Amino acid sequence: MEVDCAGCAGCCIDWRPLAADPSEHERRGDQPPLDNRYNLVPLTRDDVKAFVDAGYTDVMRPRLWRAAGERPHVTIDGFDVVAIGERPLFMLGLRHVPKPVGPFDADPRWLSACVFLDPTTLQCRIHDEAIYPRTCATYPGHHLVLDREPECVRVERETGRQRLLDETPPADVPPPPLGAQSLGATVFLHPSADRLAAVIDRLARDELTADDRREFVAVALAQSPGMPAVNEERYRSALARLGDATSWVSPAGADWRAAASNRSPEPGLAATFEEARGAPHTQGWPDDPE
Ligand code: SF4
């Protein structure tokens, strides 16, 4: 497997506003997400723990799914949410905020982007760190193994530039994040639909609070792979640990949201919004071979 990622970041942003034929691949099938995020990276429980250990308690958000037809579900805030028994199913991904990005040689514009994307280089700020999520590190390995179209091919179709240079699947791709074996590892069960009253409504309106996000992170940390029971003691200790602590990501996100509503899309704002608060720098791409 070999990919050309220079100037792309197609798997880190919602580039549907740039696409002549926007993909809705995350919303096909009989359990579309309740949120409207595009390219939400599924995190493993180990990823979640690593982020919390590194002080990035505020970078994650949940995804839950709508149940269509007879699919097992529980109804919360008027939404039929996919569930096992009375317990809603969820995964955790990385938050997005509006950032001024110019992928595929386009002029910068405000697009929904992963909190870790450096808008000036279109590189990941945590690429070389221990917290780099497994899904990002192996992308698009799972797609190649499962014969599913990766984002690289969608970008190629839209822009005409080849991105997936070698599509031989790597030999060491871990199990897919959303398979039958994922319970307690990448897909979690919330113990109480009642506790999610009003939360699901906020999630569907893209208005989750920091407390809402902390609740899902603590529940995920209180489960173990293959054992979706929530350990109450671990849940309480995780909630206490998450506390009100925030990394540079939260204040930067607030600045990005404010700027997106009243400023022109200037990637250089990242120096003030992110790097001045401690965000890791990126190096930029070597000279483009084209
Ligand atoms: S963590 Fe990095 S590679 Fe993964 S989606 Fe975010 S910016 Fe992209």
Residues whose N, C-alpha, C, O or C-beta is under 5 A from the ligand:
A	BS01	SF4	C11 C12 V41 C114 F116 L117 C124 C136
